[in-house]
Amino acid sequence: MNIRLILSGLIAGATLCAIPGTTRAQIFVTNQNTGTIGEYTTSGVLLNPALITGLSGPQGIAVSGGNLFVTNINGGTIGKYTTLGATVDPALVSGLLVPEAIAVSGGNLFVGSANVNSESDRIGKYTTSGAPVNPALIPEFGPVAGVAVSGDKLFVSNGCTTISEYTTSGATVNPNLITGLSSPIGIAVFGDKLFVATEGTFPGTGTIGEYTTSGATVNPALVSGLIFPTILALSGGDLFVTNFFTGTIGEYTTSGATVNPALITGLNSPGGIAVVSASVPDASSTWTLLLLGLAATFGLKLVLRQAA
């Protein structure tokens, strides 16, 4: 018996345990009415319609590394979960008033809380560990609909007509960076460009507009004819937008071309969306590799016993 050859094969099999299983880029979307977060590929393939459950009106969602941060508008909390669906802390931040929009940059979370009482509308800053940095970083702001971060700049849509610009330290840069919009909600930054989803006045009048980060208009109707588009997410050269009332996610290029207006369907009041461009660990693959490693370990013991 060639013990050396067998041992080499078993050791090679055992090393598979150290290789994490991966899947392709993924989309995570909150479903307000069902209190869930669903998981899909960027091609629209369903991976898990209820990756995370038991949430209380989930709305905004942001991803950083292997973690998801989710606002719960009914519970007044921000929950932290892994991209595999494991709970880290369901109330990482609590005591908020209707937290909706959320963005993450480095080790900080920026959270927009909207309330009928305008005095409670604000953007708060917290660490990704849940510690408050400044709960009223930008106080007494109008209805906070969307938040996006680029470097040390914070862009905020107020849900009425305006996009404002601040620093991540809370200083005002331009409260009227972009004006004259029709219910701007979702906002995303790509290089020196801002993409803004506006709901419009009637079904079919929603748009995605393109602007520069300095406020210049590039194309106010880059994508048009949408039915109440809400939140935007970017991945490479594609825009993904949730449509709250139609329960869909549409995909478009940053040049305005339609890829698939109903990439994902059957959602239940989708609120927030986050896209992981790079592959993330896949639990099933990781377990498969672990079992291979265990099999190799037991096989090694058997070979050594027979050789003795």
C-alpha positions in Angstrom: 0.0 0.0 0.0 1.4 3.4 -1.0 0.8 5.2 2.3 2.5 8.4 1.2 0.2 8.7 -1.8 -2.9 8.1 0.2 -1.8 10.6 2.9 -1.2 13.2 0.3 -4.7 12.8 -1.1 -6.3 13.0 2.3 -4.3 16.0 3.4 -5.3 17.8 0.1 -9.0 17.0 0.9 -8.6 18.2 4.5 -7.3 21.6 3.3 -10.7 22.2 1.6 -12.0 23.0 5.1 -10.1 26.2 5.0 -11.6 27.3 1.7 -14.9 29.2 2.2 -17.8 28.4 -0.1 -18.9 31.4 -2.1 -21.8 32.5 -4.3 -22.1 35.2 -6.8 -23.0 38.9 -6.1 -26.2 39.2 -4.1 -29.1 41.5 -3.5 -30.6 41.8 0.0 -34.1 43.4 0.2 -36.4 44.3 3.1 -40.1 43.4 3.0 -42.0 45.6 5.3 -45.3 43.8 5.6 -43.7 40.4 6.2 -40.9 41.6 8.5 -38.3 39.7 6.4 -35.2 40.2 4.4 -34.9 38.2 1.2 -31.8 37.2 -0.7 -31.3 37.0 -4.5 -28.5 37.0 -7.0 -28.0 40.1 -9.1 -29.4 38.0 -12.0 -32.7 37.8 -10.1 -32.5 34.2 -8.9 -34.1 33.6 -5.6 -31.7 32.3 -2.9 -33.8 32.7 0.3 -37.1 34.7 0.5 -36.8 34.8 4.3 -33.1 34.9 5.1 -33.9 37.0 8.2 -37.4 37.0 9.8 -39.2 38.5 12.8 -38.4 42.1 12.0 -40.7 45.0 12.9 -41.3 47.0 9.8 -37.8 46.7 8.2 -37.0 49.6 5.9 -33.4 50.7 5.3 -30.6 48.3 4.8 -26.9 48.7 4.5 -24.0 46.2 4.1 -20.5 46.4 5.4 -18.1 43.4 5.2 -20.0 40.4 6.3 -22.7 42.3 8.1 -26.2 43.7 7.4 -27.6 46.7 9.2 -31.4 47.1 9.1 -33.7 49.8 10.4 -37.0 48.8 11.9 -39.5 51.7 11.6 -42.0 50.1 14.0 -39.6 49.0 16.6 -37.3 52.1 16.5 -34.2 50.0 16.3 -31.3 49.1 14.1 -30.5 45.4 13.9 -27.2 43.8 13.0 -27.1 40.5 11.2 -24.5 38.6 9.1 -25.0 38.2 5.3 -25.6 34.5 6.1 -28.7 35.5 8.1 -27.3 35.0 11.6 -28.4 37.4 14.3 -25.6 39.5 15.8 -27.7 42.1 17.7 -31.4 42.7 16.8 -31.4 46.0 18.8 -27.9 47.2 18.1 -29.2 50.8 18.3 -32.6 51.4 20.0 -34.9 54.3 21.1 -35.1 55.8 17.6 -38.1 57.6 16.2 -39.1 55.9 12.9 -35.7 55.2 11.6 -35.8 54.8 7.8 -32.8 55.6 5.7 -29.3 54.2 6.6 -25.9 54.3 5.1 -22.6 52.9 6.3 -19.1 54.3 5.8 -16.0 52.9 7.4 -16.9 52.2 11.0 -19.9 54.5 11.1 -23.6 54.3 10.5 -25.7 57.3 9.4 -29.3 57.0 10.1 -32.2 59.2 9.1 -35.2 59.3 11.4 -38.4 60.7 10.0 -41.4 61.6 12.1 -44.6 63.6 11.7 -43.2 65.9 14.4 -40.5 67.8 12.4 -38.5 68.5 15.6 -37.7 64.8 15.8 -36.4 64.5 12.2 -32.7 64.1 12.2 -29.7 62.3 11.0 -27.8 60.4 13.7 -24.3 58.9 13.7 -23.4 55.7 15.4 -20.5 53.2 15.2 -21.1 49.8 13.6 -20.8 48.4 17.1 -23.8 50.4 18.1 -22.2 53.2 20.1 -23.6 56.7 19.6 -21.3 59.2 18.1 -23.8 61.9 17.7 -27.6 61.0 17.7 -28.4 64.5 16.4 -25.5 65.0 13.9 -27.9 66.9 11.7 -30.9 68.0 13.8 -34.3 69.2 12.8 -33.9 68.1 9.2 -37.1 67.7 7.0 -38.4 64.2 6.3 -35.3 62.0 5.7 -36.0 59.7 2.8 -32.5 58.6 1.6 -28.9 58.9 2.7 -25.7 58.2 0.7 -22.1 58.6 1.8 -19.1 59.4 -0.4 -15.8 60.0 1.3 -16.4 62.7 3.8 -19.6 63.9 2.2 -23.2 63.0 3.1 -26.0 63.4 0.6 -29.6 63.4 1.9 -32.9 63.4 0.1 -35.8 64.9 2.0 -38.7 63.2 0.2 -40.1 66.6 -0.9 -38.1 68.5 -3.5 -34.5 68.7 -2.4 -31.1 66.9 -2.1 -28.8 68.4 0.6 -25.1 68.0 1.2 -23.3 67.8 4.5 -20.0 66.5 5.8 -19.9 63.3 7.7 -19.0 65.5 10.7 -22.4 67.3 10.4 -21.3 70.5 8.8 -23.6 72.0 6.2 -22.1 72.2 2.7 -25.2 73.0 0.7 -28.8 72.5 2.0 -30.1 73.0 -1.6 -27.6 71.1 -3.7 -30.4 69.9 -6.0 -33.9 71.4 -6.0 -37.2 71.2 -7.9 -37.5 67.4 -7.6 -40.8 65.5 -7.3 -40.6 63.5 -4.1 -36.9 62.3 -4.2 -36.4 59.1 -2.2 -33.6 56.8 -3.0 -30.1 58.2 -3.6 -26.8 56.6 -4.7 -23.3 57.8 -5.4 -21.1 56.5 -8.2 -17.8 58.4 -8.6 -18.7 62.0 -9.2 -22.3 61.2 -10.1 -25.5 61.2 -8.0 -28.5 59.0 -9.0 -31.8 60.0 -7.5 -35.1 58.1 -7.6 -38.1 60.3 -7.5 -41.6 58.9 -7.0 -43.4 61.5 -9.1 -47.0 62.6 -8.8 -48.8 59.7 -10.4 -48.1 56.1 -11.3 -45.7 56.0 -14.2 -44.2 59.4 -13.6 -41.4 58.2 -11.4 -37.8 58.7 -12.6 -34.2 58.1 -11.9 -32.2 61.3 -12.4 -28.5 61.8 -12.9 -26.6 64.7 -11.4 -23.0 65.5 -10.5 -22.0 65.6 -6.8 -21.6 69.3 -7.2 -25.3 69.6 -8.0 -25.2 70.0 -11.8 -28.0 68.3 -13.8 -26.8 65.6 -16.2 -30.2 64.0 -17.1 -33.2 64.5 -14.8 -35.0 61.6 -16.5 -32.2 59.1 -17.1 -34.8 56.4 -16.5 -38.5 57.3 -16.7 -42.0 55.8 -16.6 -41.4 54.1 -13.2 -44.2 53.4 -10.8 -43.3 55.0 -7.5 -39.6 54.0 -7.4 -38.1 54.1 -3.9 -34.7 53.0 -2.9 -31.6 52.7 -5.2 -28.5 50.6 -5.0 -25.4 50.4 -7.3 -23.3 47.5 -8.3 -20.7 48.1 -11.0 -22.4 49.7 -13.9 -26.0 48.8 -12.9 -28.7 50.5 -10.9 -31.2 48.4 -8.9 -34.4 50.1 -7.7 -37.2 48.9 -5.5 -40.8 49.7 -6.4 -42.8 49.7 -3.2 -46.3 49.3 -4.7 -45.5 46.9 -7.4 -43.4 44.6 -5.2 -40.6 44.5 -7.7 -36.9 45.4 -8.3 -35.9 46.8 -11.6 -32.4 46.8 -13.1 -31.0 49.6 -15.3 -27.5 50.6 -16.4 -26.0 53.9 -15.2 -26.3 55.0 -18.8 -30.1 54.7 -18.5 -30.6 51.5 -20.5 -33.2 49.0 -19.3 -31.8 45.7 -18.3 -34.9 44.2 -16.7 -37.7 46.3 -15.2 -39.0 43.3 -13.2 -35.8 41.6 -12.3 -37.3 40.4 -9.0 -41.0 40.2 -8.5 -43.4 39.0 -5.7 -42.0 41.2 -3.0 -44.2 42.4 -0.1 -43.7 46.2 0.2 -40.0 46.2 -0.5 -38.3 49.1 1.4 -34.6 49.0 1.3 -32.0 47.3 -0.9 -28.4 46.5 -0.6 -26.1 44.9 -3.1 -23.0 42.9 -2.4 -20.8 43.2 -5.4 -18.2 40.7 -4.3 -19.1 37.1 -3.5 -20.0 36.3 0.1 -19.7 33.1 2.1 -22.3 30.5 1.3 -23.3 28.3 4.3 -24.1 25.2 2.3 -20.8 25.2 0.5 -18.9 25.8 3.7 -20.6 22.8 5.4 -19.9 20.6 2.4 -16.2 21.5 2.5 -16.2 20.9 6.3 -17.6 17.4 5.8 -15.0 16.7 3.2 -12.3 17.7 5.7 -13.8 15.5 8.4 -14.0 12.6 6.1 -10.3 13.1 5.2 -9.4 13.2 8.9 -11.2 9.9 9.7 -9.8 8.3 6.5 -6.3 9.3 7.7 -6.9 7.6 11.1 -8.1 4.5 9.3 -5.0 4.3 7.0 -2.6 4.8 9.9 -4.4 2.0 11.9 -4.1 -0.4 9.0 -0.5 0.5 8.4 0.3 -0.3 12.0 
